Amino acid sequence: MCKIYNTIGCLTTIKDHLNHHNIHDFQSLNDVIEFQKSYFNYRQQIIIQHEKFIEKEKDELFLDLKHLDELIERNKLNIEEELTKRIDNLRQNLNIVTNTIRTNLLERFIRFIKLVYFKIQIQYNLSKFESRVNRSLKNLINLRQQKNNRYQFIISHFNDAVTISCKRPLTTLDRKKSIIDEVATYIAGAIGEHCVVKELQKLSDEYQLINDFSISFSKPIYNRQENDSIKSVQIDHILIGPSGIFLIETKNWSAESLKNLNLRSPVQQIKRTSFVLYKLLNNEITRFLLENHRWGEKKISIRNLIVLINSKPKEEFQYVKILTLSELLGYVKYFKASFSNIETQRITDYLLKINNKGKF
């Protein structure tokens, strides 16, 4: 099996984008694709779930109200009984004082004071009877009022209650969808790149694949023929094997998109990368990568491929081969071996080294 290095570029971009927005619940590209496909189902599931929540809440409120009515009535009877008993005791004391005959002036004065006191107390307790009952029941009555208001709202505005209930999870879901939509083109690209990697994995272990190769230069490389000062290059895949080096740019475009999208941009991109790598791989420093040949020094040649996952256009480009995914392996295997396994490994190691180095 072909040896693979690095994560595909589009997938790295997707991961970085999701992490930047604190979305960490996707473990693979398939998870993201599944979310896209199932988004409307997830939304409907949330609504159905919260309909059940509100229905359950309504049933629980009904039972709570019934229980509170019973509790309020029971407490009311107990409080009224306690207050009535207090008034009865005052009346009993009043009767005792009223029926007591005093001849002594001081005793008669004390009796008078007691009569006035008990009458005032009886009158005061009678006047405060209802307010004391209500004050004792205030918390329960307020609680019942709150629950009843909620119960009546659910009965009369059930859909509104559901909408309010599921607002937060739906907002979270919609935000996630919106953030994923921002990288929709990268998702399509990642699908295409994944297909290419999966196809190239079928090659023998003599082949090595570097994904998402990029390099930048502190001093630009000048392409005189194109009048292009190159500061950096990036390519989806570099395949190194006995049959040569293949630069592969992947495009997951539909047949309809091919009519509207311009292939000249990826063609130019791959030609720039090819020019840079040819210069790097064939300079004085990197000659040690290839073994000596009895006929002289070997040159490292590079083949440029654009792989279209679904279909390809009829137009052709100089120095760049346009292939469909199904044509890729046949094209790679078509060429005769030009590198030994040692040379393949040396080239791979060198490319990995400069790829991970950043500025060159």
C-alpha positions as YAML, in Angstrom:
chain: A
units: angstrom
residues:
- id: 1
  name: MET
  ca: [0.00, 0.00, 0.00]
- id: 2
  name: CYS
  ca: [1.19, 3.52, -0.85]
- id: 3
  name: LYS
  ca: [2.62, 5.38, 2.18]
- id: 4
  name: ILE
  ca: [0.71, 8.58, 3.07]
- id: 5
  name: TYR
  ca: [2.09, 11.75, 4.69]
- id: 6
  name: ASN
  ca: [0.10, 14.73, 6.05]
- id: 7
  name: THR
  ca: [-3.61, 15.44, 6.26]
- id: 8
  name: ILE
  ca: [-5.32, 16.60, 3.08]
- id: 9
  name: GLY
  ca: [-5.25, 20.39, 2.80]
- id: 10
  name: CYS
  ca: [-8.98, 21.10, 2.60]
- id: 11
  name: LEU
  ca: [-9.58, 18.97, 5.69]
- id: 12
  name: THR
  ca: [-6.98, 20.96, 7.62]
- id: 13
  name: THR
  ca: [-8.72, 24.19, 6.59]
- id: 14
  name: ILE
  ca: [-12.09, 22.81, 7.70]
- id: 15
  name: LYS
  ca: [-10.71, 21.68, 11.08]
- id: 16
  name: ASP
  ca: [-9.03, 25.04, 11.70]
- id: 17
  name: HIS
  ca: [-12.22, 26.90, 10.78]
- id: 18
  name: LEU
  ca: [-14.39, 24.79, 13.10]
- id: 19
  name: ASN
  ca: [-11.89, 25.00, 15.97]
- id: 20
  name: HIS
  ca: [-11.73, 28.78, 15.55]
- id: 21
  name: HIS
  ca: [-15.50, 28.89, 16.11]
- id: 22
  name: ASN
  ca: [-15.32, 26.45, 19.07]
- id: 23
  name: ILE
  ca: [-17.01, 23.59, 17.24]
- id: 24
  name: HIS
  ca: [-15.35, 20.36, 18.37]
- id: 25
  name: ASP
  ca: [-18.01, 17.65, 17.94]
- id: 26
  name: PHE
  ca: [-16.93, 16.42, 14.48]
- id: 27
  name: GLN
  ca: [-14.30, 13.67, 14.45]
- id: 28
  name: SER
  ca: [-14.05, 13.17, 10.69]
- id: 29
  name: LEU
  ca: [-15.03, 14.55, 7.30]
- id: 30
  name: ASN
  ca: [-17.84, 12.00, 7.18]
- id: 31
  name: ASP
  ca: [-19.27, 13.49, 10.39]
- id: 32
  name: VAL
  ca: [-19.41, 16.93, 8.75]
- id: 33
  name: ILE
  ca: [-21.01, 15.54, 5.59]
- id: 34
  name: GLU
  ca: [-23.53, 13.58, 7.66]
- id: 35
  name: PHE
  ca: [-24.42, 16.78, 9.56]
- id: 36
  name: GLN
  ca: [-25.02, 18.61, 6.27]
- id: 37
  name: LYS
  ca: [-27.27, 15.83, 5.00]
- id: 38
  name: SER
  ca: [-29.17, 15.46, 8.27]
- id: 39
  name: TYR
  ca: [-29.43, 19.14, 9.26]
- id: 40
  name: PHE
  ca: [-33.18, 19.45, 8.57]
- id: 41
  name: ASN
  ca: [-33.82, 16.12, 10.31]
- id: 42
  name: TYR
  ca: [-31.84, 17.31, 13.35]
- id: 43
  name: ARG
  ca: [-33.90, 20.50, 13.37]
- id: 44
  name: GLN
  ca: [-37.16, 18.59, 13.22]
- id: 45
  name: GLN
  ca: [-35.97, 16.23, 15.97]
- id: 46
  name: ILE
  ca: [-35.29, 19.20, 18.26]
- id: 47
  name: ILE
  ca: [-38.78, 20.61, 17.64]
- id: 48
  name: ILE
  ca: [-40.44, 17.22, 18.24]
- id: 49
  name: GLN
  ca: [-38.36, 16.71, 21.39]
- id: 50
  name: HIS
  ca: [-39.41, 20.09, 22.79]
- id: 51
  name: GLU
  ca: [-43.05, 19.47, 21.88]
- id: 52
  name: LYS
  ca: [-42.79, 16.43, 24.13]
- id: 53
  name: PHE
  ca: [-41.09, 18.52, 26.83]
- id: 54
  name: ILE
  ca: [-43.90, 21.12, 26.76]
- id: 55
  name: GLU
  ca: [-46.59, 18.42, 26.73]
- id: 56
  name: LYS
  ca: [-44.94, 16.78, 29.73]
- id: 57
  name: GLU
  ca: [-44.62, 20.15, 31.48]
- id: 58
  name: LYS
  ca: [-48.33, 20.81, 30.91]
- id: 59
  name: ASP
  ca: [-49.27, 17.47, 32.49]
- id: 60
  name: GLU
  ca: [-46.95, 18.11, 35.43]
- id: 61
  name: LEU
  ca: [-48.39, 21.61, 35.92]
- id: 62
  name: PHE
  ca: [-51.91, 20.19, 35.98]
- id: 63
  name: LEU
  ca: [-50.92, 17.80, 38.78]
- id: 64
  name: ASP
  ca: [-48.99, 20.55, 40.59]
- id: 65
  name: LEU
  ca: [-52.01, 22.86, 40.51]
- id: 66
  name: LYS
  ca: [-54.25, 20.13, 41.85]
- id: 67
  name: HIS
  ca: [-51.77, 19.39, 44.64]
- id: 68
  name: LEU
  ca: [-51.37, 23.10, 45.46]
- id: 69
  name: ASP
  ca: [-55.15, 23.59, 45.63]
- id: 70
  name: GLU
  ca: [-55.38, 20.76, 48.13]
- id: 71
  name: LEU
  ca: [-52.40, 22.07, 50.10]
- id: 72
  name: ILE
  ca: [-53.75, 25.63, 50.20]
- id: 73
  name: GLU
  ca: [-57.17, 24.44, 51.34]
- id: 74
  name: ARG
  ca: [-55.65, 22.23, 54.02]
- id: 75
  name: ASN
  ca: [-53.35, 24.97, 55.29]
- id: 76
  name: LYS
  ca: [-56.20, 27.47, 55.22]
- id: 77
  name: LEU
  ca: [-58.34, 25.26, 57.43]
- id: 78
  name: ASN
  ca: [-55.46, 24.75, 59.86]
- id: 79
  name: ILE
  ca: [-54.70, 28.47, 60.06]
- id: 80
  name: GLU
  ca: [-58.37, 29.41, 60.43]
- id: 81
  name: GLU
  ca: [-58.75, 26.81, 63.15]
- id: 82
  name: GLU
  ca: [-55.71, 28.17, 64.99]
- id: 83
  name: LEU
  ca: [-56.91, 31.79, 64.73]
- id: 84
  name: THR
  ca: [-60.47, 30.86, 65.73]
- id: 85
  name: LYS
  ca: [-59.13, 29.01, 68.74]
- id: 86
  name: ARG
  ca: [-57.16, 32.09, 69.74]
- id: 87
  name: ILE
  ca: [-60.30, 34.29, 69.51]
- id: 88
  name: ASP
  ca: [-62.35, 31.73, 71.43]
- id: 89
  name: ASN
  ca: [-59.76, 31.76, 74.22]
- id: 90
  name: LEU
  ca: [-59.98, 35.54, 74.37]
- id: 91
  name: ARG
  ca: [-63.79, 35.38, 74.54]
- id: 92
  name: GLN
  ca: [-63.62, 32.78, 77.25]
- id: 93
  name: ASN
  ca: [-61.28, 34.99, 79.27]
- id: 94
  name: LEU
  ca: [-63.61, 37.94, 78.68]
- id: 95
  name: ASN
  ca: [-66.57, 35.95, 80.01]
- id: 96
  name: ILE
  ca: [-64.62, 34.95, 83.07]
- id: 97
  name: VAL
  ca: [-63.68, 38.55, 83.83]
- id: 98
  name: THR
  ca: [-67.22, 39.76, 83.07]
- id: 99
  name: ASN
  ca: [-68.77, 37.28, 85.50]
- id: 100
  name: THR
  ca: [-66.30, 38.07, 88.24]
- id: 101
  name: ILE
  ca: [-67.69, 40.54, 90.82]
- id: 102
  name: ARG
  ca: [-65.24, 42.83, 92.53]
- id: 103
  name: THR
  ca: [-66.07, 45.20, 95.44]
- id: 104
  name: ASN
  ca: [-62.64, 46.59, 96.10]
- id: 105
  name: LEU
  ca: [-61.99, 49.72, 94.11]
- id: 106
  name: LEU
  ca: [-58.57, 48.58, 92.94]
- id: 107
  name: GLU
  ca: [-59.88, 45.18, 91.89]
- id: 108
  name: ARG
  ca: [-62.73, 46.82, 90.05]
- id: 109
  name: PHE
  ca: [-60.24, 49.02, 88.19]
- id: 110
  name: ILE
  ca: [-58.12, 46.00, 87.26]
- id: 111
  name: ARG
  ca: [-61.27, 44.17, 86.12]
- id: 112
  name: PHE
  ca: [-62.17, 47.13, 83.93]
- id: 113
  name: ILE
  ca: [-58.72, 47.17, 82.35]
- id: 114
  name: LYS
  ca: [-58.95, 43.43, 81.60]
- id: 115
  name: LEU
  ca: [-62.38, 43.81, 80.05]
- id: 116
  name: VAL
  ca: [-61.13, 46.55, 77.78]
- id: 117
  name: TYR
  ca: [-58.00, 44.55, 76.88]
- id: 118
  name: PHE
  ca: [-59.88, 41.36, 75.95]
- id: 119
  name: LYS
  ca: [-62.49, 43.24, 73.94]
- id: 120
  name: ILE
  ca: [-59.77, 45.09, 72.02]
- id: 121
  name: GLN
  ca: [-57.87, 41.84, 71.41]
- id: 122
  name: ILE
  ca: [-61.01, 40.08, 70.21]
- id: 123
  name: GLN
  ca: [-61.85, 42.97, 67.89]
- id: 124
  name: TYR
  ca: [-58.28, 43.19, 66.61]
- id: 125
  name: ASN
  ca: [-58.01, 39.45, 65.91]
- id: 126
  name: LEU
  ca: [-61.38, 39.47, 64.15]
- id: 127
  name: SER
  ca: [-60.33, 42.40, 61.95]
- id: 128
  name: LYS
  ca: [-57.01, 40.74, 61.08]
- id: 129
  name: PHE
  ca: [-58.45, 37.27, 60.58]
- id: 130
  name: GLU
  ca: [-58.56, 37.28, 56.75]
- id: 131
  name: SER
  ca: [-55.29, 39.14, 56.29]
- id: 132
  name: ARG
  ca: [-53.48, 36.69, 58.57]
- id: 133
  name: VAL
  ca: [-54.92, 33.75, 56.68]
- id: 134
  name: ASN
  ca: [-53.89, 35.30, 53.36]
- id: 135
  name: ARG
  ca: [-50.42, 36.24, 54.61]
- id: 136
  name: SER
  ca: [-49.80, 32.68, 55.80]
- id: 137
  name: LEU
  ca: [-50.85, 31.34, 52.41]
- id: 138
  name: LYS
  ca: [-49.13, 34.04, 50.37]
- id: 139
  name: ASN
  ca: [-46.13, 31.98, 49.14]
- id: 140
  name: LEU
  ca: [-48.31, 29.04, 48.17]
- id: 141
  name: ILE
  ca: [-50.83, 31.30, 46.43]
- id: 142
  name: ASN
  ca: [-48.05, 33.09, 44.50]
- id: 143
  name: LEU
  ca: [-46.54, 29.76, 43.49]
- id: 144
  name: ARG
  ca: [-49.92, 28.56, 42.31]
- id: 145
  name: GLN
  ca: [-50.45, 31.77, 40.35]
- id: 146
  name: GLN
  ca: [-47.10, 31.36, 38.58]
- id: 147
  name: LYS
  ca: [-47.80, 27.75, 37.70]
- id: 148
  name: ASN
  ca: [-51.33, 28.57, 36.59]
- id: 149
  name: ASN
  ca: [-50.10, 31.41, 34.35]
- id: 150
  name: ARG
  ca: [-47.63, 29.04, 32.73]
- id: 151
  name: TYR
  ca: [-50.29, 26.33, 32.42]
- id: 152
  name: GLN
  ca: [-52.76, 28.71, 30.77]
- id: 153
  name: PHE
  ca: [-50.06, 30.00, 28.41]
- id: 154
  name: ILE
  ca: [-49.20, 26.47, 27.28]
- id: 155
  name: ILE
  ca: [-52.86, 25.59, 26.73]
- id: 156
  name: SER
  ca: [-53.62, 28.74, 24.72]
- id: 157
  name: HIS
  ca: [-50.22, 29.20, 22.99]
- id: 158
  name: PHE
  ca: [-48.72, 25.71, 22.74]
- id: 159
  name: ASN
  ca: [-46.71, 26.40, 19.55]
- id: 160
  name: ASP
  ca: [-45.28, 29.61, 21.00]
- id: 161
  name: ALA
  ca: [-44.21, 27.70, 24.12]
- id: 162
  name: VAL
  ca: [-42.45, 25.13, 21.94]
- id: 163
  name: THR
  ca: [-40.74, 27.86, 19.89]
- id: 164
  name: ILE
  ca: [-39.41, 29.55, 23.03]
- id: 165
  name: SER
  ca: [-38.31, 26.23, 24.51]
- id: 166
  name: CYS
  ca: [-36.30, 25.11, 21.49]
- id: 167
  name: LYS
  ca: [-34.90, 28.53, 20.57]
- id: 168
  name: ARG
  ca: [-31.47, 27.98, 22.15]
- id: 169
  name: PRO
  ca: [-30.73, 24.50, 20.70]
- id: 170
  name: LEU
  ca: [-32.05, 25.59, 17.29]
- id: 171
  name: THR
  ca: [-29.89, 28.71, 17.40]
- id: 172
  name: THR
  ca: [-26.86, 26.56, 18.25]
- id: 173
  name: LEU
  ca: [-27.69, 24.15, 15.43]
- id: 174
  name: ASP
  ca: [-28.28, 26.96, 12.91]
- id: 175
  name: ARG
  ca: [-25.01, 28.64, 13.93]
- id: 176
  name: LYS
  ca: [-23.16, 25.37, 13.38]
- id: 177
  name: LYS
  ca: [-24.80, 24.98, 9.96]
- id: 178
  name: SER
  ca: [-23.92, 28.56, 9.00]
- id: 179
  name: ILE
  ca: [-20.27, 28.10, 10.03]
- id: 180
  name: ILE
  ca: [-20.03, 24.84, 8.07]
- id: 181
  name: ASP
  ca: [-21.62, 26.51, 5.03]
- id: 182
  name: GLU
  ca: [-18.77, 29.03, 5.10]
- id: 183
  name: VAL
  ca: [-16.38, 26.20, 4.16]
- id: 184
  name: ALA
  ca: [-18.74, 24.37, 1.78]
- id: 185
  name: THR
  ca: [-16.26, 24.64, -1.10]
- id: 186
  name: TYR
  ca: [-13.52, 23.19, 1.12]
- id: 187
  name: ILE
  ca: [-15.81, 20.31, 2.09]
- id: 188
  name: ALA
  ca: [-16.37, 19.53, -1.59]
- id: 189
  name: GLY
  ca: [-12.62, 19.84, -2.09]
- id: 190
  name: ALA
  ca: [-11.89, 17.55, 0.86]
- id: 191
  name: ILE
  ca: [-14.26, 14.93, -0.57]
- id: 192
  name: GLY
  ca: [-12.37, 15.08, -3.87]
- id: 193
  name: GLU
  ca: [-8.94, 14.96, -2.22]
- id: 194
  name: HIS
  ca: [-10.05, 12.05, -0.04]
- id: 195
  name: CYS
  ca: [-11.15, 10.16, -3.17]
- id: 196
  name: VAL
  ca: [-7.74, 10.73, -4.77]
- id: 197
  name: VAL
  ca: [-5.90, 9.56, -1.64]
- id: 198
  name: LYS
  ca: [-8.10, 6.47, -1.43]
- id: 199
  name: GLU
  ca: [-7.38, 5.68, -5.08]
- id: 200
  name: LEU
  ca: [-3.62, 6.17, -4.72]
- id: 201
  name: GLN
  ca: [-3.55, 3.95, -1.63]
- id: 202
  name: LYS
  ca: [-4.07, 1.05, -4.02]
- id: 203
  name: LEU
  ca: [-0.52, 1.54, -5.32]
- id: 204
  name: SER
  ca: [2.32, -0.59, -3.95]
- id: 205
  name: ASP
  ca: [4.56, 0.49, -1.06]
- id: 206
  name: GLU
  ca: [7.11, 1.63, -3.64]
- id: 207
  name: TYR
  ca: [5.02, 4.80, -3.92]
- id: 208
  name: GLN
  ca: [4.81, 7.61, -1.36]
- id: 209
  name: LEU
  ca: [2.21, 10.39, -1.22]
- id: 210
  name: ILE
  ca: [2.64, 13.81, 0.38]
- id: 211
  name: ASN
  ca: [-0.63, 15.67, 0.95]
- id: 212
  name: ASP
  ca: [-0.99, 19.46, 1.19]
- id: 213
  name: PHE
  ca: [2.54, 20.36, 0.19]
- id: 214
  name: SER
  ca: [3.41, 24.05, 0.57]
- id: 215
  name: ILE
  ca: [6.55, 26.11, 0.77]
- id: 216
  name: SER
  ca: [7.34, 29.83, 0.83]
- id: 217
  name: PHE
  ca: [10.56, 31.67, 0.07]
- id: 218
  name: SER
  ca: [12.28, 34.53, 1.83]
- id: 219
  name: LYS
  ca: [13.80, 35.35, -1.57]
- id: 220
  name: PRO
  ca: [11.29, 34.80, -4.43]
- id: 221
  name: ILE
  ca: [12.11, 32.40, -7.27]
- id: 222
  name: TYR
  ca: [11.88, 34.12, -10.63]
- id: 223
  name: ASN
  ca: [10.35, 32.35, -13.65]
- id: 224
  name: ARG
  ca: [11.74, 34.30, -16.59]
- id: 225
  name: GLN
  ca: [9.56, 32.58, -19.17]
- id: 226
  name: GLU
  ca: [6.34, 33.56, -17.38]
- id: 227
  name: ASN
  ca: [7.78, 36.79, -15.90]
- id: 228
  name: ASP
  ca: [6.56, 35.51, -12.53]
- id: 229
  name: SER
  ca: [8.18, 36.20, -9.16]
- id: 230
  name: ILE
  ca: [7.14, 33.22, -7.01]
- id: 231
  name: LYS
  ca: [7.01, 33.75, -3.24]
- id: 232
  name: SER
  ca: [5.11, 30.57, -2.33]
- id: 233
  name: VAL
  ca: [3.49, 27.48, -3.84]
- id: 234
  name: GLN
  ca: [0.94, 24.91, -2.67]
- id: 235
  name: ILE
  ca: [-0.28, 21.65, -4.20]
- id: 236
  name: ASP
  ca: [-2.87, 19.11, -3.06]
- id: 237
  name: HIS
  ca: [-0.70, 15.99, -3.55]
- id: 238
  name: ILE
  ca: [2.81, 14.98, -4.58]
- id: 239
  name: LEU
  ca: [3.16, 11.31, -5.55]
- id: 240
  name: ILE
  ca: [6.71, 9.92, -5.62]
- id: 241
  name: GLY
  ca: [7.32, 6.46, -7.03]
- id: 242
  name: PRO
  ca: [9.41, 4.37, -9.44]
- id: 243
  name: SER
  ca: [7.59, 5.89, -12.41]
- id: 244
  name: GLY
  ca: [8.41, 9.46, -11.37]
- id: 245
  name: ILE
  ca: [7.08, 12.46, -9.50]
- id: 246
  name: PHE
  ca: [3.46, 13.49, -10.05]
- id: 247
  name: LEU
  ca: [2.03, 16.81, -8.92]
- id: 248
  name: ILE
  ca: [-1.71, 16.36, -8.46]
- id: 249
  name: GLU
  ca: [-4.27, 19.11, -8.08]
- id: 250
  name: THR
  ca: [-7.77, 17.80, -7.31]
- id: 251
  name: LYS
  ca: [-11.04, 19.44, -8.35]
- id: 252
  name: ASN
  ca: [-14.38, 18.06, -7.22]
- id: 253
  name: TRP
  ca: [-16.42, 19.88, -9.86]
- id: 254
  name: SER
  ca: [-19.70, 18.73, -11.31]
- id: 255
  name: ALA
  ca: [-20.25, 18.56, -15.07]
- id: 256
  name: GLU
  ca: [-22.41, 21.68, -14.79]
- id: 257
  name: SER
  ca: [-19.70, 23.53, -12.86]
- id: 258
  name: LEU
  ca: [-17.14, 22.72, -15.55]
- id: 259
  name: LYS
  ca: [-19.14, 24.89, -17.96]
- id: 260
  name: ASN
  ca: [-18.87, 27.89, -15.65]
- id: 261
  name: LEU
  ca: [-15.55, 27.44, -13.79]
- id: 262
  name: ASN
  ca: [-12.19, 28.19, -15.37]
- id: 263
  name: LEU
  ca: [-9.53, 25.48, -15.36]
- id: 264
  name: ARG
  ca: [-6.81, 27.98, -16.19]
- id: 265
  name: SER
  ca: [-6.37, 28.92, -12.53]
- id: 266
  name: PRO
  ca: [-5.48, 25.38, -11.28]
- id: 267
  name: VAL
  ca: [-3.42, 24.84, -14.45]
- id: 268
  name: GLN
  ca: [-1.39, 27.96, -13.68]
- id: 269
  name: GLN
  ca: [-1.09, 26.92, -10.02]
- id: 270
  name: ILE
  ca: [0.28, 23.47, -10.81]
- id: 271
  name: LYS
  ca: [2.71, 24.85, -13.43]
- id: 272
  name: ARG
  ca: [4.11, 27.34, -10.90]
- id: 273
  name: THR
  ca: [4.59, 24.54, -8.33]
- id: 274
  name: SER
  ca: [6.15, 22.30, -10.97]
- id: 275
  name: PHE
  ca: [8.62, 25.02, -11.96]
- id: 276
  name: VAL
  ca: [9.66, 25.59, -8.33]
- id: 277
  name: LEU
  ca: [10.07, 21.89, -7.50]
- id: 278
  name: TYR
  ca: [12.03, 21.25, -10.67]
- id: 279
  name: LYS
  ca: [14.44, 24.04, -9.70]
- id: 280
  name: LEU
  ca: [14.75, 22.72, -6.13]
- id: 281
  name: LEU
  ca: [15.16, 19.06, -7.05]
- id: 282
  name: ASN
  ca: [17.73, 19.62, -9.80]
- id: 283
  name: ASN
  ca: [20.09, 22.15, -8.23]
- id: 284
  name: GLU
  ca: [23.64, 21.54, -6.99]
- id: 285
  name: ILE
  ca: [22.54, 20.86, -3.42]
- id: 286
  name: THR
  ca: [20.02, 18.14, -4.27]
- id: 287
  name: ARG
  ca: [22.02, 16.18, -6.83]
- id: 288
  name: PHE
  ca: [22.83, 13.63, -4.14]
- id: 289
  name: LEU
  ca: [19.17, 12.52, -4.25]
- id: 290
  name: LEU
  ca: [19.80, 10.43, -7.37]
- id: 291
  name: GLU
  ca: [22.30, 7.62, -7.79]
- id: 292
  name: ASN
  ca: [25.02, 8.03, -10.40]
- id: 293
  name: HIS
  ca: [24.22, 6.66, -13.84]
- id: 294
  name: ARG
  ca: [26.85, 5.27, -16.19]
- id: 295
  name: TRP
  ca: [25.61, 7.54, -18.99]
- id: 296
  name: GLY
  ca: [25.83, 10.69, -16.84]
- id: 297
  name: GLU
  ca: [23.74, 12.64, -14.37]
- id: 298
  name: LYS
  ca: [20.03, 11.96, -14.20]
- id: 299
  name: LYS
  ca: [17.45, 14.73, -14.07]
- id: 300
  name: ILE
  ca: [14.34, 14.62, -11.92]
- id: 301
  name: SER
  ca: [11.34, 15.13, -14.18]
- id: 302
  name: ILE
  ca: [7.90, 16.09, -12.90]
- id: 303
  name: ARG
  ca: [4.48, 15.31, -14.38]
- id: 304
  name: ASN
  ca: [1.58, 17.67, -13.74]
- id: 305
  name: LEU
  ca: [-1.92, 16.27, -13.25]
- id: 306
  name: ILE
  ca: [-5.30, 17.81, -12.59]
- id: 307
  name: VAL
  ca: [-7.72, 15.13, -11.41]
- id: 308
  name: LEU
  ca: [-11.44, 15.82, -11.81]
- id: 309
  name: ILE
  ca: [-13.54, 13.52, -9.67]
- id: 310
  name: ASN
  ca: [-16.62, 13.27, -11.89]
- id: 311
  name: SER
  ca: [-15.96, 14.33, -15.47]
- id: 312
  name: LYS
  ca: [-13.36, 16.25, -17.45]
- id: 313
  name: PRO
  ca: [-13.55, 18.85, -20.20]
- id: 314
  name: LYS
  ca: [-12.54, 18.23, -23.79]
- id: 315
  name: GLU
  ca: [-9.93, 21.00, -23.77]
- id: 316
  name: GLU
  ca: [-6.27, 20.13, -23.19]
- id: 317
  name: PHE
  ca: [-3.37, 22.13, -21.76]
- id: 318
  name: GLN
  ca: [0.34, 22.12, -22.49]
- id: 319
  name: TYR
  ca: [2.46, 20.47, -19.76]
- id: 320
  name: VAL
  ca: [-0.64, 19.57, -17.70]
- id: 321
  name: LYS
  ca: [-2.63, 16.34, -18.03]
- id: 322
  name: ILE
  ca: [-6.35, 16.44, -17.20]
- id: 323
  name: LEU
  ca: [-7.66, 13.11, -15.85]
- id: 324
  name: THR
  ca: [-10.76, 11.72, -14.22]
- id: 325
  name: LEU
  ca: [-10.36, 9.77, -10.98]
- id: 326
  name: SER
  ca: [-10.87, 6.46, -12.77]
- id: 327
  name: GLU
  ca: [-7.99, 7.26, -15.17]
- id: 328
  name: LEU
  ca: [-5.48, 8.20, -12.46]
- id: 329
  name: LEU
  ca: [-3.95, 4.81, -11.54]
- id: 330
  name: GLY
  ca: [-3.65, 3.71, -15.16]
- id: 331
  name: TYR
  ca: [-1.80, 6.91, -16.04]
- id: 332
  name: VAL
  ca: [0.64, 6.59, -13.11]
- id: 333
  name: LYS
  ca: [1.38, 2.93, -13.88]
- id: 334
  name: TYR
  ca: [1.82, 3.62, -17.61]
- id: 335
  name: PHE
  ca: [5.32, 5.04, -17.19]
- id: 336
  name: LYS
  ca: [8.39, 2.85, -16.87]
- id: 337
  name: ALA
  ca: [10.40, 2.88, -13.66]
- id: 338
  name: SER
  ca: [13.02, 5.63, -13.56]
- id: 339
  name: PHE
  ca: [13.76, 5.79, -9.81]
- id: 340
  name: SER
  ca: [15.05, 3.14, -7.44]
- id: 341
  name: ASN
  ca: [13.43, 2.68, -4.03]
- id: 342
  name: ILE
  ca: [16.40, 4.47, -2.43]
- id: 343
  name: GLU
  ca: [15.98, 7.46, -4.76]
- id: 344
  name: THR
  ca: [12.24, 7.54, -4.12]
- id: 345
  name: GLN
  ca: [12.83, 7.64, -0.37]
- id: 346
  name: ARG
  ca: [15.52, 10.34, -0.66]
- id: 347
  name: ILE
  ca: [13.23, 12.56, -2.75]
- id: 348
  name: THR
  ca: [10.35, 12.01, -0.34]
- id: 349
  name: ASP
  ca: [12.49, 12.82, 2.70]
- id: 350
  name: TYR
  ca: [13.77, 15.98, 1.06]
- id: 351
  name: LEU
  ca: [10.28, 17.19, 0.11]
- id: 352
  name: LEU
  ca: [8.97, 16.46, 3.60]
- id: 353
  name: LYS
  ca: [11.88, 18.38, 5.08]
- id: 354
  name: ILE
  ca: [11.30, 21.54, 3.05]
- id: 355
  name: ASN
  ca: [7.52, 21.21, 3.41]
- id: 356
  name: ASN
  ca: [7.75, 21.27, 7.21]
- id: 357
  name: LYS
  ca: [10.41, 23.97, 7.24]
- id: 358
  name: GLY
  ca: [8.13, 26.91, 6.39]
- id: 359
  name: LYS
  ca: [10.27, 29.67, 4.85]
- id: 360
  name: PHE
  ca: [12.99, 28.31, 2.57]
...
